[in-house]
Amino acid sequence: MKDTDTPTTNTTQRKRLGRVVRVCVLGAAVVWAATIVIANSRNAEYDWFKNTYGPNRHSEHAEEWIIRDFFHDQRGGIFLDVGSYDYKRFSNTYYLEQELGWSGVAVDAQQEFAAGYAQYRPRTKFFSFFVSDRSDALESLFVPSGNRLVASSNKSFSDRYDTSGQERTVSTITLNDLLPRAGVTRVDFLSMDIELAEPKALAGFDLAHYRPRLAVVEAHPDVRQQIVDYFADRGYRVVARYLRADAHNLWFAPPDSALPPGVQIADEH
């Protein structure tokens, strides 16, 4: 029988196989780490970041300490904060702007946060949109009166935490459309926390073009694999240094970045 395989076909197959293997290994590592961290979210690695950069923080969890660790308190960077919430409370970017002179874009589907950014965050351009995979559409957002942190387009998700969610309609936009409007040509740090809408938002973001040096994405179990696949398919790697210190998010960096080593502490058994 004649062999119909060509060098080009074999090369393509090897590349595809390599990508599948990378995604599987990355996914297994993330699941393993998440299982350990959730079982003991206040472990020695978390404590190391708290003792080094804390104990105070503006972010909800260890995010602010981790960002400072990765960038070594670099001044003057550019951030993109998707699902930015309040200008200060639970903010991943407040410290960057106020203490390190960063600037950037904050976007949240809840318009009521605009006033705080206008008054207290002069280096941040705030936009109220539902970030998605298409622009100029309408999306339902369910906003619980008792816990606006879990506002989501997925009603069953917001109902897990607070069943008082009131439906509102919000205009959508892709990040690829929003960033040129904001005059942003590069992103050093990407933060995304939009309660199960992360895969759609990432689908409308050209990661290869903007190429953030660090990305943090909240990763609920419902969408965790989709998030891992998105970044792995584009060559980004999980930053293992932060896996056990942060049970709530995944941290990614581009393939050509020099990833920081692990935290130097005694192993836990």
C-alpha positions, -999 to +999 in steps of 0.1 A: +000+000+000+013+034-009+022+057+020+002+089+016+016+108+047+037+138+039+063+157+060+039+186+063+010+163+075+033+146+101+045+180+114+009+192+117-001+161+136+028+164+159+020+200+167-016+191+174-006+162+196+018+184+215-009+210+221-033+183+234-006+170+258+002+205+271-035+212+278-040+178+295-009+182+317-017+218+325-053+209+334-042+180+357-018+203+375-044+229+381-069+205+394-043+189+417-033+223+431-068+235+435-078+204+455-049+210+479-055+247+483-092+245+488-086+219+515-063+244+533-066+279+518-045+295+546-013+275+541+023+284+545+026+298+510-003+321+515+013+332+548+046+339+531+029+364+507+009+379+537+041+384+557+061+398+528+035+422+513+007+424+539-011+421+561-031+449+546-046+446+511-074+460+490-081+429+469-106+403+481-080+376+486-042+374+480-043+390+446-027+423+455+003+406+472+008+383+442+006+412+417+032+431+436+054+400+439+053+393+401+060+429+390+084+436+419+065+468+426+072+481+392+060+516+385+040+530+356+024+499+341-009+495+322-037+473+336-070+460+322-095+452+350-126+433+338-153+430+364-136+457+383-163+462+409-158+490+434-130+515+429-113+504+461-130+476+480-119+442+466-099+459+439-070+442+422-057+475+407-063+501+434-028+497+449-012+497+414-027+531+406-025+548+440+009+536+451+028+527+420+014+552+394-002+527+371-030+536+347-055+516+327-090+505+320-117+493+344-149+478+331-180+465+350-215+458+340-228+476+371-230+513+362-233+524+399-195+519+403-187+547+378-190+576+403-163+561+426-139+557+397-146+592+385-139+607+419-110+586+433-093+569+403-081+597+380-057+574+361-084+548+353-109+550+325-141+533+336-166+518+312-199+501+320-204+472+297-210+435+298-178+421+283-185+393+259-176+377+226-197+403+206-204+440+208-236+459+205-259+432+218-279+431+251-272+407+280-292+400+311-274+406+344-288+393+377-277+415+405-285+403+441-294+432+464-274+417+493-243+407+474-234+425+442-201+407+441-219+377+426-238+395+399-239+372+369-255+366+335-262+331+348-291+333+372-285+299+387-250+310+396-260+342+414-289+323+431-263+300+448-253+329+470-283+352+470-317+346+455-327+383+455-311+390+421-329+416+401-326+413+363-312+443+343-302+446+307-267+457+298-250+464+265-222+441+255-187+449+241-156+429+232-123+438+247-110+441+211-135+469+205-132+485+240-094+489+242-089+510+210-118+532+222-099+537+254-067+544+236-049+514+250-023+497+228-006+474+254-016+457+286+009+446+313-016+431+336-050+416+330-075+409+358-108+392+350-136+383+374-171+382+358-188+351+374-188+324+346-187+349+317-149+347+315-148+323+285-170+346+264-150+376+274-117+359+265-131+349+231-134+386+223-098+394+234-068+391+211-043+378+236-015+375+211-018+412+202-020+427+237+001+401+253-002+408+290+028+399+311+005+385+338-031+375+338-053+365+367-087+350+360-112+338+385-118+302+378-150+286+391-153+249+385-180+255+359-156+272+335-121+264+348-112+240+319-123+265+293-101+291+308-071+267+310-076+257+274-078+293+261-045+302+276-027+269+268-038+271+232-021+305+230+011+293+247+005+309+281+017+290+312+002+287+347+025+305+372+030+276+396+044+300+423+009+312+430-012+280+428-013+272+465-014+308+477-046+316+458-074+291+458-098+313+438-079+323+407-056+310+380-024+330+371-009+329+336+022+343+319+034+343+283+058+316+271+088+339+268+086+353+303+110+343+330+087+328+356+095+333+392+107+303+413+087+287+440+083+303+474+112+292+497+095+276+527+095+243+544+074+217+526+041+209+542+032+173+547 
